[in-house]
Amino acid sequence: MLEPGRTYEEVVSRFRWRIPERYNIAVDVCGREPPDAPALVYVDGAGRETRYTFGQLAELSNRLANALTHRGIGRGDRVGILLGQSPETAITHLAVYKLGAIAVPLFTLFGPDALEYRLANSGARAVVTDPEGLPKVLGLRDRLPELAHVFVVGDDTPGGALLFWAELEAGAAGFDPADTRADDPALIIYTSGTTGPPKGALHAHRTLLGHLPGVEFPHEFFPQPGDLFWTPADWAWIGGLIDVLLPSWHHGVPVLAFRARKFDPEEAFFRMARHGVRNAFLPPTALRMMRQVPDPGRFGARLRTVGSGGESLGEDTLAWGREALGVTINEFYGQTEVNLVV
């Protein structure tokens, strides 16, 4: 959306919002690229790698949209997504948007009280989770009268849960996405609740387009040829979802999905080098840990851009970034309600 210029003033003078009346996030991010173009590199906890193309994601999300429809989930319904960085997370988001339903990302480390509040407050009719999250959801089910279905990414279905992949594979490969307006609701992300109960920020489909300048500018007019994006930030937070995953796919840029249970700075350098990561959103806590790694150049990472936000980094960290990462770390500030504003 941004056009490069020689000065900041020139970039601003050229900028124009281009928001169509009819717009759907899923149609945008997985319906415009060549079907065989790479979209996702997933590394699981055991280090196994699986790759997905845009065409595969389009078909898989079509199948899940049909499966959700079969179970009575439709336009305007809220669907909780209690998963980490994984293909199933991305597929569920795309399917929910295609339905005209509303995604509710949920952090996997939330305890029962935090989950109950968000699921009840949003009126979620379905939840997609994994074997680790399933006991927490099932323990709350009796107190969530609107929750009709629980899908689990696994092999067992205790408590009447539905097998995610079995349901998906039973769905037809074709699906006609809802004809949504850019202003139609797509996503509820809850604030952290530091000043009171968490507040559900309702974002429309246009939120992705509204975020693009805030991604393109700090990442040096993203995208550029050869770009590939990664963040250790969970996709349940707006920084991981709307500042990395979906903007990358809007631009046809592949994303690395890898989030260890505990952040390992050496593993981060290794993964960025191995997978050719060129763009990274690294929170301050991650950068501080990465500063402790001796001789990070030995891993061979070749970053083009690094963005960070949440708190000020300080000159020492910025200087380290120029020396160790070979880039100037661009800092930004945003909120769940409006995302990047500075």
ZATORMAR-611635 format. One record per residue: x, y, z of N, C-alpha, C in turn; residue number from 1. Coordinates in steps of 0.2 Angstrom, whole numbers, plus 5000, padded with zeros to 4 digits. Example, Ala and Ser with C-alpha at 12.3 -4.5 7.8 and 13.67 -1.06 7.14 Angstrom:
// ZATORMAR-611635
    n.X    n.Y    n.Z   ca.X   ca.Y   ca.Z    c.X    c.Y    c.Z     i
   5066   4972   5039   5062   4978   5039   5066   4984   5039     1
   5064   4989   5035   5068   4995   5036   5064   5000   5039     2
This chain:
// ZATORMAR-611635
    n.X    n.Y    n.Z   ca.X   ca.Y   ca.Z    c.X    c.Y    c.Z     i
   5004   4994   5000   5000   5000   5000   5004   5006   5000     1
   5010   5006   5003   5015   5012   5003   5019   5012   4997     2
   5020   5018   4994   5025   5019   4988   5031   5021   4991     3
   5037   5018   4989   5043   5021   4992   5045   5028   4989     4
   5048   5032   4993   5050   5039   4992   5057   5040   4995     5
   5060   5046   4992   5067   5048   4995   5066   5051   5002     6
   5061   5053   5004   5060   5056   5011   5053   5054   5014     7
   5053   5055   5020   5047   5053   5024   5041   5057   5021     8
   5042   5064   5020   5037   5068   5017   5035   5066   5011     9
   5039   5063   5006   5037   5061   5000   5033   5055   5000    10
   5034   5050   5005   5030   5044   5006   5023   5046   5008    11
   5023   5051   5013   5017   5053   5016   5012   5056   5010    12
   5015   5060   5006   5012   5064   5001   5009   5059   4996    13
   5012   5054   4995   5010   5049   4990   5004   5044   4992    14
   5004   5044   4999   5000   5038   5002   4992   5040   5001    15
   4989   5035   4999   4981   5035   4999   4978   5028   5001    16
   4973   5029   5005   4970   5023   5008   4966   5020   5002    17
   4966   5013   5001   4963   5010   4996   4959   5004   4999    18
   4953   5006   5001   4949   5001   5005   4942   4999   5000    19
   4942   4993   4998   4936   4992   4994   4930   4991   4998    20
   4924   4992   4995   4918   4991   4999   4917   4984   5001    21
   4918   4979   4996   4917   4972   4998   4924   4969   4999    22
   4925   4966   5004   4932   4963   5006   4932   4958   5011    23
   4936   4952   5010   4936   4947   5014   4943   4945   5015    24
   4945   4945   5022   4952   4943   5023   4955   4937   5020    25
   4951   4931   5020   4953   4925   5018   4954   4925   5010    26
   4949   4928   5007   4949   4928   5000   4955   4932   4997    27
   4957   4937   5001   4963   4941   5000   4969   4937   5001    28
   4970   4934   5006   4977   4931   5008   4978   4924   5005    29
   4973   4921   5003   4974   4914   5000   4971   4913   4993    30
   4968   4918   4990   4964   4917   4984   4967   4921   4978    31
   4973   4924   4979   4976   4928   4974   4983   4926   4971    32
   4986   4922   4975   4993   4919   4973   4992   4913   4969    33
   4997   4911   4965   4998   4905   4962   4997   4899   4967    34
   4993   4894   4965   4992   4889   4970   4998   4885   4972    35
   5003   4885   4968   5009   4881   4970   5014   4886   4974    36
   5013   4892   4975   5017   4897   4978   5018   4895   4985    37
   5024   4895   4988   5025   4893   4995   5022   4898   5000    38
   5018   4896   5005   5015   4900   5010   5017   4899   5017    39
   5018   4893   5019   5020   4892   5026   5025   4886   5027    40
   5030   4887   5031   5035   4882   5033   5033   4881   5041    41
   5031   4875   5042   5029   4874   5049   5034   4869   5052    42
   5037   4871   5058   5042   4867   5062   5039   4865   5068    43
   5037   4858   5069   5034   4856   5075   5039   4855   5081    44
   5037   4853   5087   5041   4853   5093   5047   4848   5092    45
   5046   4843   5088   5051   4838   5087   5056   4840   5081    46
   5055   4846   5078   5059   4849   5073   5057   4846   5066    47
   5052   4843   5065   5049   4841   5059   5047   4846   5055    48
   5048   4847   5049   5046   4852   5044   5041   4850   5039    49
   5036   4854   5039   5030   4853   5034   5029   4860   5030    50
   5028   4859   5024   5027   4865   5020   5020   4865   5016    51
   5017   4871   5016   5011   4872   5013   5011   4877   5008    52
   5007   4876   5002   5007   4881   4997   5000   4885   4998    53
   5000   4891   4995   4993   4894   4995   4987   4890   4993    54
   4989   4886   4988   4983   4882   4985   4981   4877   4990    55
   4986   4874   4994   4984   4869   4999   4980   4873   5005    56
   4982   4878   5007   4979   4882   5012   4972   4884   5010    57
   4971   4886   5004   4964   4888   5001   4960   4882   5001    58
   4962   4876   4999   4958   4870   4999   4956   4868   5006    59
   4961   4867   5010   4960   4865   5017   4955   4870   5021    60
   4956   4876   5020   4951   4881   5023   4944   4880   5020    61
   4944   4879   5014   4937   4877   5011   4934   4871   5014    62
   4938   4866   5015   4935   4860   5018   4933   4861   5025    63
   4937   4865   5029   4935   4866   5036   4929   4871   5036    64
   4928   4876   5032   4922   4880   5031   4916   4876   5030    65
   4917   4871   5026   4911   4866   5025   4909   4862   5031    66
   4915   4860   5034   4914   4856   5040   4910   4860   5046    67
   4912   4866   5047   4909   4871   5052   4902   4872   5050    68
   4901   4873   5043   4894   4874   5041   4889   4868   5043    69
   4892   4862   5042   4888   4856   5043   4887   4856   5050    70
   4891   4858   5055   4890   4858   5062   4886   4864   5064    71
   4883   4868   5060   4879   4874   5062   4882   4880   5063    72
   4889   4881   5062   4892   4887   5063   4892   4891   5056    73
   4890   4898   5057   4888   4902   5051   4890   4909   5052    74
   4888   4913   5048   4889   4920   5048   4888   4924   5055    75
   4893   4927   5057   4892   4931   5064   4894   4927   5070    76
   4894   4920   5069   4896   4916   5075   4903   4917   5077    77
   4904   4916   5083   4911   4917   5086   4914   4910   5087    78
   4921   4910   5085   4924   4903   5085   4931   4905   5089    79
   4932   4902   5095   4938   4902   5098   4943   4898   5095    80
   4949   4900   5095   4955   4897   5092   4961   4897   5098    81
   4961   4891   5101   4965   4890   5107   4971   4886   5104    82
   4975   4888   5100   4981   4885   5097   4987   4889   5097    83
   4993   4886   5096   4999   4890   5095   5000   4891   5088    84
   5006   4893   5086   5008   4894   5079   5008   4887   5076    85
   5003   4886   5071   5003   4879   5068   4998   4880   5062    86
   4999   4875   5057   4994   4875   5051   4987   4876   5053    87
   4985   4872   5058   4978   4872   5060   4975   4879   5063    88
   4980   4882   5066   4978   4889   5068   4976   4893   5062    89
   4981   4893   5057   4980   4897   5051   4974   4895   5047    90
   4973   4888   5046   4967   4886   5042   4961   4888   5046    91
   4961   4887   5052   4954   4889   5056   4953   4897   5055    92
   4958   4901   5055   4957   4908   5054   4954   4909   5047    93
   4957   4906   5042   4954   4907   5035   4947   4904   5034    94
   4946   4899   5037   4939   4896   5036   4934   4900   5040    95
   4935   4903   5046   4931   4907   5049   4929   4913   5045    96
   4934   4916   5042   4933   4922   5038   4929   4921   5032    97
   4930   4915   5029   4927   4913   5023   4919   4912   5025    98
   4918   4910   5031   4911   4909   5033   4907   4916   5034    99
   4911   4921   5035   4908   4927   5038   4907   4927   5045   100
   4910   4922   5049   4910   4921   5056   4916   4925   5059   101
   4917   4925   5065   4921   4929   5069   4926   4925   5073   102
   4933   4926   5072   4938   4922   5075   4940   4926   5082   103
   4941   4921   5087   4943   4924   5093   4949   4920   5095   104
   4955   4923   5094   4961   4920   5096   4962   4920   5103   105
   4965   4914   5106   4966   4913   5113   4973   4910   5114   106
   4976   4913   5119   4983   4912   5121   4983   4905   5124   107
   4987   4900   5122   4987   4894   5125   4989   4893   5132   108
   4993   4898   5135   4994   4898   5142   4989   4901   5146   109
   4983   4903   5144   4978   4906   5148   4976   4900   5153   110
   4974   4902   5159   4971   4898   5163   4964   4897   5163   111
   4960   4893   5167   4953   4892   5166   4949   4899   5167   112
   4951   4903   5171   4947   4909   5172   4947   4914   5166   113
   4954   4914   5164   4954   4919   5158   4951   4916   5152   114
   4951   4910   5151   4947   4907   5145   4940   4907   5146   115
   4937   4906   5152   4930   4906   5153   4928   4913   5152   116
   4931   4918   5154   4929   4925   5153   4928   4927   5146   117
   4933   4925   5142   4934   4927   5135   4928   4923   5131   118
   4928   4917   5132   4923   4913   5129   4916   4915   5130   119
   4914   4916   5137   4908   4918   5139   4906   4925   5136   120
   4911   4930   5137   4910   4937   5135   4909   4937   5127   121
   4912   4933   5123   4912   4933   5116   4906   4929   5114   122
   4903   4925   5118   4898   4920   5116   4900   4915   5111   123
   4906   4912   5112   4909   4908   5107   4904   4902   5106   124
   4903   4900   5100   4899   4894   5098   4903   4888   5097   125
   4910   4889   5095   4914   4883   5094   4921   4885   5096   126
   4925   4880   5098   4932   4881   5100   4936   4876   5096   127
   4942   4878   5094   4947   4873   5091   4953   4873   5095   128
   4955   4868   5098   4961   4867   5102   4965   4861   5101   129
   4969   4860   5105   4974   4854   5105   4973   4850   5111   130
   4976   4844   5111   4976   4840   5117   4978   4843   5124   131
   4982   4848   5124   4984   4852   5130   4978   4857   5132   132
   4975   4860   5127   4970   4864   5129   4963   4861   5130   133
   4962   4855   5128   4956   4852   5128   4953   4851   5135   134
   4957   4849   5140   4955   4848   5147   4952   4855   5150   135
   4956   4860   5148   4953   4867   5151   4947   4868   5148   136
   4946   4867   5141   4939   4869   5138   4934   4865   5141   137
   4935   4858   5141   4930   4853   5143   4928   4855   5151   138
   4933   4857   5155   4931   4859   5162   4927   4865   5162   139
   4926   4869   5157   4922   4875   5157   4915   4874   5154   140
   4915   4868   5150   4909   4868   5145   4902   4869   5148   141
   4901   4866   5154   4895   4867   5158   4893   4874   5160   142
   4898   4878   5160   4897   4885   5162   4897   4890   5155   143
   4897   4886   5150   4897   4890   5143   4891   4888   5139   144
   4885   4890   5140   4879   4887   5137   4879   4888   5130   145
   4882   4893   5127   4882   4895   5120   4887   4891   5116   146
   4892   4887   5120   4897   4883   5116   4894   4877   5114   147
   4893   4876   5107   4890   4870   5105   4895   4865   5103   148
   4901   4867   5100   4906   4862   5098   4913   4863   5100   149
   4917   4858   5101   4924   4858   5103   4927   4854   5098   150
   4932   4856   5094   4936   4853   5089   4943   4852   5092   151
   4946   4846   5092   4953   4845   5094   4957   4842   5089   152
   4963   4845   5089   4968   4843   5084   4972   4837   5088   153
   4970   4831   5086   4973   4825   5090   4970   4819   5087   154
   4971   4814   5091   4968   4807   5089   4962   4805   5094   155
   4962   4808   5100   4956   4806   5104   4951   4811   5105   156
   4945   4809   5106   4939   4814   5107   4936   4813   5114   157
   4939   4814   5119   4935   4814   5126   4930   4819   5126   158
   4925   4818   5130   4920   4823   5132   4916   4825   5126   159
   4916   4821   5121   4912   4823   5115   4915   4828   5110   160
   4921   4829   5111   4925   4833   5106   4925   4830   5099   161
   4926   4834   5094   4926   4832   5087   4933   4832   5085   162
   4935   4827   5081   4942   4827   5078   4943   4832   5072   163
   4947   4837   5073   4948   4842   5068   4949   4840   5061   164
   4954   4835   5061   4956   4833   5054   4951   4829   5051   165
   4948   4825   5055   4942   4820   5052   4937   4824   5049   166
   4935   4830   5053   4929   4834   5051   4931   4838   5045   167
   4937   4840   5045   4940   4844   5039   4940   4840   5033   168
   4943   4834   5033   4943   4829   5027   4936   4827   5025   169
   4931   4827   5029   4925   4826   5027   4921   4831   5023   170
   4924   4837   5023   4921   4843   5020   4923   4843   5013   171
   4919   4846   5009   4920   4847   5001   4926   4852   5000   172
   4929   4851   4995   4935   4855   4993   4933   4862   4990   173
   4927   4863   4988   4925   4869   4986   4920   4873   4991   174
   4921   4879   4991   4917   4883   4995   4916   4890   4993   175
   4910   4893   4993   4909   4900   4991   4910   4904   4997   176
   4915   4908   4997   4916   4913   5003   4910   4918   5004   177
   4908   4920   5010   4903   4925   5011   4905   4931   5008   178
   4900   4934   5005   4902   4941   5002   4901   4946   5007   179
   4907   4947   5010   4907   4952   5016   4909   4959   5014   180
   4907   4964   5017   4909   4971   5017   4915   4971   5020   181
   4919   4976   5019   4925   4978   5022   4924   4980   5029   182
   4918   4982   5031   4916   4984   5038   4913   4979   5042   183
   4912   4973   5039   4909   4967   5043   4914   4964   5048   184
   4912   4962   5053   4916   4960   5059   4920   4953   5057   185
   4926   4953   5059   4930   4947   5057   4934   4944   5063   186
   4935   4948   5068   4940   4946   5073   4939   4950   5080   187
   4939   4946   5085   4939   4949   5092   4945   4947   5095   188
   4949   4952   5097   4955   4951   5101   4955   4954   5107   189
   4956   4951   5113   4955   4954   5120   4961   4957   5122   190
   4960   4963   5125   4966   4966   5128   4969   4962   5134   191
   4974   4964   5137   4977   4960   5142   4974   4961   5149   192
   4970   4966   5150   4966   4968   5156   4970   4971   5161   193
   4975   4975   5160   4979   4978   5165   4975   4983   5169   194
   4970   4986   5166   4966   4992   5169   4959   4990   5171   195
   4958   4983   5171   4951   4981   5172   4950   4974   5169   196
   4944   4972   5168   4943   4966   5164   4945   4966   5157   197
   4948   4961   5154   4950   4961   5147   4944   4964   5143   198
   4945   4968   5138   4940   4970   5133   4941   4967   5126   199
   4936   4965   5124   4936   4962   5117   4936   4968   5112   200
   4941   4968   5108   4942   4973   5103   4939   4970   5096   201
   4934   4972   5094   4931   4970   5087   4934   4973   5081   202
   4937   4969   5077   4940   4972   5071   4936   4969   5065   203
   4935   4973   5060   4932   4971   5054   4937   4968   5049   204
   4935   4966   5043   4939   4963   5038   4944   4968   5036   205
   4942   4974   5036   4947   4980   5033   4953   4981   5038   206
   4953   4978   5044   4958   4979   5049   4965   4977   5046   207
   4965   4972   5041   4971   4969   5038   4974   4975   5034   208
   4969   4978   5030   4972   4983   5025   4974   4989   5029   209
   4970   4991   5035   4972   4996   5039   4979   4995   5042   210
   4981   4989   5043   4988   4988   5046   4993   4988   5042   211
   4992   4987   5035   4998   4986   5030   5003   4992   5031   212
   5001   4998   5031   5006   5003   5031   5011   5002   5037   213
   5008   5000   5043   5012   4999   5049   5016   4993   5049   214
   5015   4989   5044   5020   4984   5043   5025   4985   5038   215
   5023   4988   5032   5027   4990   5027   5032   4995   5028   216
   5031   5000   5032   5036   5005   5033   5041   5003   5038   217
   5040   5000   5044   5046   4998   5048   5050   4992   5045   218
   5047   4989   5040   5051   4983   5037   5053   4986   5030   219
   5055   4992   5030   5058   4995   5024   5055   4993   5018   220
   5048   4995   5017   5044   4995   5011   5043   4987   5010   221
   5041   4984   5015   5039   4977   5014   5034   4976   5009   222
   5034   4971   5004   5039   4966   5004   5044   4968   4998   223
   5050   4964   4999   5055   4964   4994   5056   4957   4991   224
   5059   4956   4985   5060   4950   4983   5064   4945   4988   225
   5062   4939   4989   5065   4935   4993   5063   4935   5001   226
   5059   4940   5002   5057   4940   5009   5053   4934   5012   227
   5054   4933   5018   5051   4927   5022   5051   4930   5029   228
   5045   4929   5032   5044   4932   5039   5043   4927   5045   229
   5046   4929   5050   5045   4925   5056   5044   4929   5063   230
   5041   4927   5068   5041   4930   5074   5040   4925   5079   231
   5043   4925   5085   5042   4921   5091   5035   4923   5094   232
   5032   4929   5093   5026   4931   5096   5020   4926   5094   233
   5016   4924   5099   5011   4920   5097   5006   4923   5092   234
   5002   4919   5088   4997   4922   5084   4991   4923   5087   235
   4990   4922   5093   4984   4924   5097   4985   4931   5099   236
   4990   4934   5098   4991   4941   5100   4991   4945   5093   237
   4989   4951   5093   4988   4955   5087   4995   4956   5084   238
   5000   4956   5087   5007   4957   5084   5009   4951   5080   239
   5007   4945   5082   5009   4939   5078   5004   4938   5072   240
   4998   4940   5073   4993   4938   5068   4992   4944   5063   241
   4992   4950   5065   4990   4956   5060   4997   4959   5058   242
   5002   4958   5062   5008   4962   5060   5013   4957   5056   243
   5012   4950   5056   5016   4946   5053   5012   4941   5048   244
   5008   4937   5051   5005   4931   5047   5001   4934   5041   245
   4996   4938   5043   4991   4940   5038   4994   4945   5033   246
   4998   4950   5035   5001   4955   5030   5005   4951   5026   247
   5009   4946   5028   5014   4943   5024   5010   4939   5018   248
   5004   4936   5020   5001   4932   5015   4997   4937   5010   249
   4995   4943   5013   4992   4948   5008   4997   4949   5003   250
   5003   4949   5004   5008   4951   4999   5012   4945   4996   251
   5009   4939   4997   5012   4933   4994   5018   4931   4997   252
   5020   4933   5003   5026   4931   5006   5025   4925   5011   253
   5030   4920   5011   5029   4914   5015   5031   4916   5022   254
   5028   4912   5027   5029   4913   5034   5032   4907   5037   255
   5037   4908   5042   5039   4902   5046   5035   4902   5052   256
   5032   4896   5054   5028   4895   5060   5033   4890   5064   257
   5035   4893   5069   5039   4890   5074   5039   4893   5081   258
   5036   4890   5086   5036   4893   5093   5038   4888   5098   259
   5044   4888   5101   5046   4883   5106   5042   4885   5112   260
   5041   4880   5116   5038   4881   5123   5041   4886   5127   261
   5048   4886   5127   5052   4891   5130   5057   4894   5125   262
   5057   4900   5124   5061   4904   5119   5068   4902   5120   263
   5071   4900   5115   5078   4898   5115   5082   4902   5110   264
   5086   4907   5112   5089   4912   5108   5094   4909   5102   265
   5097   4903   5104   5101   4900   5099   5097   4897   5094   266
   5092   4894   5096   5087   4891   5091   5084   4896   5087   267
   5083   4902   5089   5080   4907   5085   5085   4909   5080   268
   5091   4910   5081   5096   4911   5076   5097   4905   5071   269
   5097   4899   5074   5097   4893   5069   5091   4893   5064   270
   5085   4894   5067   5079   4894   5063   5079   4899   5058   271
   5081   4905   5060   5081   4911   5055   5086   4909   5049   272
   5092   4906   5051   5097   4905   5046   5095   4899   5041   273
   5092   4894   5044   5090   4888   5041   5085   4889   5036   274
   5080   4893   5038   5074   4894   5033   5075   4901   5029   275
   5080   4904   5030   5081   4910   5026   5076   4916   5028   276
   5075   4916   5034   5071   4922   5037   5074   4929   5035   277
   5070   4933   5032   5073   4940   5030   5070   4945   5034   278
   5064   4944   5037   5060   4949   5041   5058   4946   5048   279
   5059   4949   5053   5057   4947   5060   5054   4952   5064   280
   5049   4950   5067   5046   4954   5073   5048   4951   5079   281
   5053   4954   5083   5056   4951   5089   5055   4956   5095   282
   5050   4953   5099   5049   4957   5105   5055   4959   5109   283
   5055   4964   5114   5061   4966   5117   5064   4960   5122   284
   5059   4956   5125   5062   4951   5129   5066   4946   5125   285
   5064   4944   5119   5067   4940   5114   5074   4943   5113   286
   5074   4949   5111   5080   4953   5109   5085   4953   5115   287
   5083   4954   5121   5088   4954   5127   5091   4947   5128   288
   5087   4942   5126   5090   4935   5127   5095   4934   5121   289
   5093   4936   5115   5097   4935   5110   5104   4938   5110   290
   5104   4944   5114   5110   4948   5115   5115   4943   5119   291
   5113   4938   5123   5118   4934   5127   5121   4929   5123   292
   5119   4928   5117   5122   4923   5112   5129   4925   5110   293
   5134   4921   5111   5141   4923   5109   5141   4922   5101   294
   5144   4926   5098   5146   4926   5090   5140   4924   5086   295
   5134   4927   5086   5128   4925   5083   5129   4925   5075   296
   5134   4928   5073   5136   4927   5066   5137   4920   5063   297
   5139   4916   5068   5141   4909   5066   5135   4905   5063   298
   5129   4908   5065   5123   4904   5062   5122   4906   5055   299
   5124   4911   5053   5123   4913   5046   5116   4916   5044   300
   5113   4919   5049   5106   4922   5047   5108   4929   5043   301
   5103   4930   5038   5104   4936   5034   5097   4940   5034   302
   5096   4943   5039   5090   4947   5040   5090   4954   5036   303
   5085   4955   5033   5084   4962   5030   5081   4967   5034   304
   5076   4965   5038   5073   4970   5043   5071   4966   5049   305
   5071   4970   5055   5069   4968   5061   5064   4974   5064   306
   5058   4972   5066   5054   4976   5070   5053   4974   5077   307
   5052   4979   5082   5051   4977   5089   5046   4982   5092   308
   5042   4980   5097   5038   4984   5100   5036   4982   5107   309
   5033   4986   5111   5030   4984   5117   5034   4988   5123   310
   5040   4989   5122   5044   4994   5127   5050   4996   5123   311
   5053   5002   5126   5059   5005   5123   5065   5000   5123   312
   5069   4999   5118   5074   4995   5118   5080   4998   5121   313
   5081   5004   5120   5088   5007   5123   5093   5007   5118   314
   5098   5012   5118   5103   5012   5113   5108   5006   5113   315
   5109   5003   5119   5113   4997   5119   5111   4992   5114   316
   5104   4990   5115   5101   4985   5111   5101   4987   5104   317
   5100   4993   5102   5100   4996   5095   5106   4995   5092   318
   5112   4997   5096   5119   4996   5094   5120   4989   5092   319
   5118   4985   5097   5119   4977   5096   5116   4975   5090   320
   5110   4977   5088   5106   4975   5082   5110   4977   5076   321
   5113   4983   5076   5117   4985   5070   5123   4980   5069   322
   5126   4979   5075   5132   4975   5074   5131   4967   5073   323
   5126   4964   5077   5125   4957   5077   5120   4955   5072   324
   5115   4959   5070   5110   4957   5065   5111   4960   5059   325
   5115   4966   5059   5117   4969   5052   5111   4974   5050   326
   5106   4975   5054   5101   4980   5053   5100   4985   5058   327
   5096   4990   5057   5093   4994   5062   5087   4992   5064   328
   5086   4990   5071   5080   4988   5073   5075   4994   5073   329
   5069   4993   5070   5064   4998   5070   5059   4997   5075   330
   5058   5002   5080   5054   5001   5085   5047   5004   5083   331
   5042   5001   5086   5035   5004   5085   5031   5003   5091   332
   5025   5006   5092   5021   5006   5097   5014   5005   5095   333
   5010   5001   5098   5003   5000   5096   4999   4997   5102   334
   4992   4996   5100   4988   4993   5105   4983   4988   5102   335
   4980   4984   5106   4976   4979   5103   4970   4982   5099   336
   4968   4988   5102   4962   4991   5099   4964   4994   5092   337
   4970   4997   5091   4971   5001   5085   4978   4998   5082   338
   4982   4994   5085   4988   4992   5083   4993   4997   5082   339
   4997   4997   5077   5003   5001   5077   5001   5009   5075   340
   5003   5013   5080   5001   5020   5079   5007   5025   5079   341
   5013   5022   5082   5019   5026   5082   5025   5022   5079   342
